[in-house]
Every structure is written in structure tokens, then in C-alpha cells.
Amino acid sequence: MISRRQLLKTGLAGSALLLAAGFLARPDPDALRASDTQGLDTRFLNASDTNLLAAIAPVMLGLSLDANQLKALLFGVDAAITGLPLMLQAEVRQLLDLLGNRWGRRYLAGVKAPWSSASVAELHAFLDGWRQSRFTLLRSGYQALHGLINAAWYANPASFAALSYGVPAQGRILQ
Amino acid sequence: MTSPLKDPIREGLTRGWQVYDGAALTQDLQLDCDVAIVGSGAGGGISAEVLAQAGLKVLLIEEGALKSSTDFRLLESEAYPQLYQESANRQTLDKGITILQGRTVGGSTTVNWTSSFRPPVETLAWWREKHGLSELGEAEMLPWIAKAEARVHIGEWLAPPNPNNSVLEKGCSALGYSHGRIRRNVHDCWNLGYCGMGCPTNAKQSMLVTTIPSALDKGAGLLARVRVERLLLSADHKHVDAVEGLALKADTLTPSGVKVRIKARHVVLCGGAIGTPALLLRSGAPDPHEVLGKRTFLHPVVLSGAIMPEQIEPWSGAPQTVYSNHFLHTWPIDGQLGYKLEVPPVHPVLLATTLTGFGPDHARLMQDMPHLNVMLALTRDGFHPDSQGGTVKLKKDGSPALDYPITDPVWQAFRQAWRSMAELQFAAGAKSVLTVHENAKPASSWAEARTQIDTLPLEILRARVVSAHVMGGAAMGADAQSGVVNHWGEHWQLDNLSVIDGSLFPTSIGANPQLSVYTFALRNASRLASRLS
């Protein structure tokens, strides 16, 4: 078994973790909780992804979202991913599959409860753990989630009022 | 509502321009021309006009879509996926640097922030002395600079800087740092501040509204949503026989299966410093001295945010009007890395994704947006002996990857730049300053900020590093050993191939590059026009 130090030194952290992800992807995903986010007509995200993102997004954003806002956010994430080159879409798929299965959630994210019932404290610890991880792969996983969720939320004009952001009057005729 | 303004692109299409949309092609297309130009940004746009003016039959091939003022609706949600490489999320191989680069007709000139700087004299001097490019004297370059400035209407910006830019000006005045006003390539600008989403009023004199319409009026053709896959080389590898492209579907991502093949007497590569070397690599272009793709440069950028007591509304008004070159001139050009200070326009998506941290801290900072000033430092790479930029490689699907390890001299420059920016922001009256780094917290005094900055770990995916300028990778060299092309952009091994874009530069340029690219493009395309006609 390769030690963490060796992993860092050899720079193989990325590929080794991805190998691990391959093994971890075997167990079944968490059972999905019936919720508002199921049955969304998304192009990229599956039910396991939306379940996971619906849990993480409010903690990432530091905002409480109602059902409609959550739906808009998930559509936004879906749109953001489908705008990426296909190779990058495949990387996002890997990340979401990794987090969406039981072992990945438990051992890489450190979240014991299924996503939909995880506490805010647990989710916060997961995000902060990856954000500050010594492994660049986990930090890049965090940054990918950070980027997608924030881009989706703040691209939505519904988020603008809280920022006092708006197109100036003379610009509005151009929209 | 649609814009009440004229749209020169839609008008030209009505007049019968020869424009193909890859997404609308249903069968393979074969075309012949004198010059095929790959990429329609600063290099390709200028080249198209110069060569079409000389009476040559020109075809301009662009991977992105043809979008114009009517489509530009001041919305980040539309602009980033439609107008930028990889939805404005192009990243270096280790994901350490995020790159803003245009991918639309007009390239980055359609979405840039209009900052116009002449090629710095110290950079040209360095190229003459250290890279053997003795032809690039000031007397040689000046007429081309003047011509480029006239072509895209570069001039003084007379309106006062917006409050975001004023913070930089105030800070520099307070600390005695040299600073100046940025010239812009605009005409009848409304001073809105949405340049990065495509100019909705056609005030920005980008390639989209200047050289490209002019070339199309002179009979040039344009293929949009066509990704050039490879150059077909002759058996002796001395000549480009044809250009092969794949038509893209309406998503501008997926090949539709329709193929495009263009035969041309001459081929000009203008895909930018990531795209151009990658195309040459994919094509198996001769590279006997292994210089292709090497020394590809960014101006790696770090950022600092400040909460100001006054209203800033950093999204509103001309985005970049003040700069400071103080720290470009503090150390020798090949010593400690210098940096140029500017401010970026701040809109919700760009801010939310760039801002570090998450949860309530992040949400609070977002809500402070009307009082936010953001400052940036562009570091000048490629001069220090231990800082030689990155390398363009190919991913397994053939798409480009820029391997750009951040070297120690660049990290040291980042730390120094964070200090400078925090000092400037406090000198301008900031209430608090946040270095854009995952380990930083808002500091309420310059002393507190400095102590914090001195201990920040210098690691990727903790420090937020971005860039908007791509240069090098198919550089000019005095001979075939030291460059991919000569100082005219002519390929050292392929006799009918030129490179006319930022990939020519043997170092980073040390300023926002559009005017430098225009200048070299005018000079080199003019030479090519006289060679071919």
C-alpha cells in the first residue's frame, strides 16, 4: 500500500485516487429520497447527481434556497456542464459518480449519512476538508463544485437583487 | 426586446456575404482559395483585411459561432458559454490557472476589455538583444503601431475613471507610485461596462466590427463553427497541401460528422498561443529542434478585493481605464518578476467563481459587491532565467492542454503583488482587504494584511490564479534552432505557412496584448500580401 507521503512525492496522487474511484464506483449509489428535485428534465445530471447537488449547494452558497430556487440552480448547473468541452464533461461525470456512491461519500468525502440527510455541519466539514486538502485532486474537486454551483446561481437574474446588481437604465433597451 | 441599434453583421449577411455556418452544413464542403486563415481574432481579423485588400481570395475559419451586437444582451449566462473557450473556464493542465479566452468570430477582441497598450519598448529591446530579432527596431515598428491604432480607433478615454479604477489611481497617488490612464479602442462608447459579454452597441472596435466586415465586403469568405483538425502536409513535409476541419453542431462543441477541406496557396495560423501550437502538433508539422509549443506564456494574474466605504459598483462603466507600471520598472527585466497593476470589471458570475471561500462568508462578500474594489497584478513571465512559461501539449482527444507549472520566481512575484495591492487598497481608504487565496481572511489594516500575506502557502488551487493573455508557443526566432517562425511569422520548415497571432512572441509581452498582436499582424500580413500578389 502506497503511503500518502509517497503519493505526494511521486505526483501520482491524481491517478491513484482516480483508480480508487474506479473501485469505489462499484457499490450501489445511495438510495434516493423522494424530493422536489426528482424528475427534473436535465440533460447531464442524473437523479443521484441532483440529490447530491441539492444537498451541497445551499451550504456552498451560504443561502437557504426554496424548492423553485433549488430547481433553477440544478438547471443552471446542468446548463453550465453541457457548455463544457466533452473531455471536461467526462471529468465532471467522474467527480459526481465518485461522490454519488456510498463508499466515495463515506471515505473520500467523509460524510456518513446519505447526502439528503447529511447535516449542514457534516457537509461544511466535507467542503472545507476538500478545499484545504493536501491533495491537489481533492482541492480541484472542491473548486469544480465551487465553480459550477456559484456560476449556476449567480448567472440567474433572480440572484441579482441581493447584490444590488443590475444593468443600467440606458443598457436595458439593448437587452 | 431586441436592440434598436444597427448590427453590421446582420446587415452584411443580408448584403450577401459569403458566410458558412458549420452547424447548417449538411454535406462535406471543399473550397479553394489563395489564403486560408485559421482563427478570426486579433491576428486573423487583421490578416483577412490586409490580404483581401490586396486582391487575394481569403477564407477565414473560426471554431466559434458568428454572434453580433443583437446577440449581446449584457448577460454572463449567455456570454460565457457562447463566446469563450471552454465556457470561460479553460484551465492549465494542473488546473492551477483559469484562462479567459474568446472563442467566437473576432476571437478575444470581441470580448476583451478594450485596454490598448503599445508593445513595451523594453520588451522589444529584449527580443532584439536576447532573441536575435534585430529587425524589430523601434523605427521599424512605430509606423505599424500607428497604423494599428488608427485602424481600431485607439485613443485617450476622456470620461473619468469609474470608482473601481479610481481606487487604483487614488492608492498610487497616495503612495507615490507611477500610474496612468489606459487608452481604449472604442468609438462612441456608452460607458456601460459589459465589454466582456460582447459590445452591445458596436462601440468597441473589435475585429468583429472592423476588419472582418471589411474583408467580407471585399469578397473574403467566413466559415464559423468549423474546428480545424489538421493541416495535410506534402510527402516531403515542406508544404501544406490542405486544411481539414470538422463542422460543429449548434452547441459549438460536438462535430456533426460533416467535413470541410480547404485547398490554399498559403495558410495563416491565428488560433492564439494555445490553439496554434496545438494545430501544428496535431498535424505532425516538422519540429526538428523541438521548439514547438514550448515557451508558451500567460501573464499569470493574482487578485485582491477590498471593501470600500464609498459606492463602487465595479460592474458599471469602462472596465479598465487606470494602470500602474510602477512594479514593472522597479527591478531589472530579468530579475524579480515585475507586474502591471489594473482592475477588472466585476460581474456576479466572474466574482462568485473567482472569490475564494464558501458558505455565509462568501455570500456576505457577494452582497458587499456594490462596495467592492478588485485589483489585479499581471506578472511578466519569460524573462527570468528560472521562469520560462508553459508548454502546449495534446490531450488524448487531440484538444490542447497547456502545462504551466508555476515556478518559484512567479510565486515570489505573487506574494509581492498581493502586498502591493493590499497596500494600495488601504492607501485608497479600504475598510478591509481580502487577498484572493483560500487561506486568507479579510484584514482590517495594512499591517494585518501584510502579516497574513507573508505566511500564505504558495500552492495551486489555494491561490486564485487567472489569466486572459496567451502568448508564445510558436515563437519567432533568429534561426530554425531558436524559433518556429522567422520575424515575419514565416514557418522555418513549411514554405507556405505563416503564424500571425500572439504565439509569435518569444516572451510574454508585459502588457495587455491586443495592440501588440494587431501591430505584428499588420506588418506580417502586409509582407505576405506583397509576396503572394
Interface residues (C-beta under 8 A of the other chain):
Chain A: V59 M60 L61 G62 L63 G76 A79 A80 T82 G83 L84 P85 L86 M87 L88 H124 L127 D128 R131 Q132 T136 R139 S140 Q143 H146 G147 N150 A151 W153 Y154 A155 N156 P157 S159 F160 A162 L163 S164 Y165 V167 P168 Q170 G171 I173 L174 Q175
Chain B: M1 S3 P4 L5 F72 R73 L74 L75 E76 S77 Y80 P81 E86 S87 N89 D94 K95 W190 L192 Y194 P200 T201 D251 L253 T254 W315 S316 H347 P348 V349 L351 A352 T353 F358 G359 P360 D361 H362 A363 R364 M366 Q367 M369 P370 K395 K396 D397 S399 E438 N439 I460 L461 R462
